[in-house]
Amino acid sequence: MPDPAASLRPGQLIARGVCRALVDHGFAPLTEHVPAAGLRVDVMALGPKGEIWVVECKSGRADFTSDRKWQGYLDWCDRYFWAVDSDFPVDLLPEGTGLIIADAWGGEILRMPPEHRLAGARRAAVTRGFARAAARALLGLRDPRQG
């Protein structure tokens, strides 16, 4: 049986490892989620206490330096992380953000960012949007026309 990872791009391989690591920490991750018009996060995860984390996966320096939207993601999560592979120059990453080193098989949180708790109304809206997207993704596995 062929490895499903063989068809994934580098950032998607990192996202796969991030999702595995987040599941190990009790989180439910969702990839390529749109929390608001014009924003698409690589990984959003809902924690066991309702906490919301966003992880942006970067496959290299050029991928990171071309990202102009990441600060807009801060308003949609309690903690914000970068996920990169072990060869990434981590000194490029901004202070005050989290760091996950990952590959296709897993990841490790090396730096926990400070928590910036979402306001109640924003948290409720993000959680509802997350739940709806997750339900549609699950439906899409059973009936691709509906997902």
C-alpha positions in Angstrom: 0.0 0.0 0.0 1.5 3.4 -1.0 2.3 5.9 1.7 -0.4 8.7 1.6 2.3 11.2 2.7 4.0 10.7 -0.7 1.6 13.1 -2.4 1.8 15.9 0.3 3.8 19.1 -0.1 6.4 20.0 2.5 4.2 22.3 4.6 1.4 19.6 4.5 3.9 17.0 5.8 4.8 19.4 8.7 1.0 19.9 9.4 0.5 16.1 9.5 3.2 15.8 12.2 1.8 18.8 14.1 -1.6 17.2 14.1 -0.2 14.0 15.5 1.6 15.9 18.3 -1.5 18.0 19.1 -3.6 14.8 19.4 -1.0 13.5 21.9 -1.6 16.6 23.9 -5.4 16.0 24.0 -6.2 18.5 21.2 -8.5 18.0 18.2 -6.8 19.5 15.2 -8.4 20.7 11.9 -6.2 21.6 8.9 -6.7 24.4 6.5 -9.4 26.0 8.5 -11.0 29.4 7.6 -11.8 31.2 10.9 -12.8 34.4 9.0 -13.0 35.6 5.4 -9.6 36.1 3.9 -7.8 33.9 6.5 -6.9 30.3 6.3 -4.8 28.8 9.0 -2.7 25.7 8.5 -3.8 24.0 11.7 -6.4 25.1 14.3 -6.8 22.9 17.4 -9.4 22.8 20.1 -8.1 21.7 23.5 -9.8 19.7 26.2 -10.6 22.8 28.2 -11.9 24.7 25.1 -8.6 26.4 24.4 -7.9 27.3 20.8 -4.5 27.1 19.2 -3.4 28.2 15.8 -0.3 26.7 14.1 1.3 28.0 10.9 3.5 25.5 9.2 6.5 26.9 7.3 8.6 24.7 5.0 11.5 27.2 4.6 12.8 30.7 4.8 11.0 31.9 1.6 7.7 30.4 2.8 8.1 32.3 6.1 9.2 35.7 4.7 6.4 35.7 2.1 3.7 35.3 4.9 2.0 38.7 5.3 -1.1 37.5 7.1 0.1 35.7 10.2 -0.6 38.6 12.6 -4.2 38.5 11.6 -4.5 35.0 13.0 -3.7 36.2 16.5 -7.3 37.5 17.0 -8.6 34.0 16.5 -6.7 31.9 19.0 -5.5 31.7 22.6 -2.0 30.6 21.6 -0.1 31.0 18.3 2.7 28.7 17.1 5.0 28.3 14.2 5.8 24.7 13.1 9.0 24.2 11.1 11.3 21.3 10.3 14.6 20.7 12.1 16.6 22.6 9.4 14.6 25.8 9.6 16.5 28.9 10.9 14.4 29.4 14.0 16.0 32.8 14.8 13.8 34.2 12.1 10.6 33.5 14.1 9.2 36.4 16.1 9.5 36.5 19.9 6.3 35.9 21.8 5.2 33.1 19.5 5.3 29.4 20.0 7.6 26.9 18.3 6.9 23.3 17.2 9.6 21.3 15.4 7.8 18.7 13.2 8.1 16.3 10.4 5.6 14.0 8.7 5.6 11.6 11.6 5.2 13.9 14.7 6.3 17.0 16.4 7.5 18.5 19.6 6.6 21.8 21.3 9.9 23.6 22.0 8.5 27.0 23.0 5.1 27.6 24.5 3.8 31.1 23.6 2.0 33.3 26.1 -1.7 32.9 26.4 -4.0 35.6 25.1 -7.5 34.4 26.0 -10.2 35.1 23.5 -13.2 37.1 24.6 -16.2 35.0 25.3 -18.2 36.0 22.2 -15.2 35.5 19.9 -14.5 32.1 21.5 -18.1 31.0 21.0 -18.0 32.0 17.3 -14.6 30.3 16.7 -15.8 27.1 18.4 -19.0 27.0 16.4 -17.1 27.6 13.1 -14.6 24.9 14.1 -17.4 22.4 14.9 -19.2 23.1 11.7 -16.0 22.7 9.6 -15.1 19.5 11.4 -18.6 18.1 10.9 -18.5 18.9 7.2 -15.1 17.3 6.8 -16.3 14.1 8.5 -19.4 14.1 6.3 -17.2 14.5 3.3 -15.5 11.2 4.1 -18.8 9.4 3.8 -20.3 11.4 1.0 -17.8 13.6 -0.9 -20.6 15.5 -2.6 -21.8 16.8 0.7 -18.4 17.7 2.3 
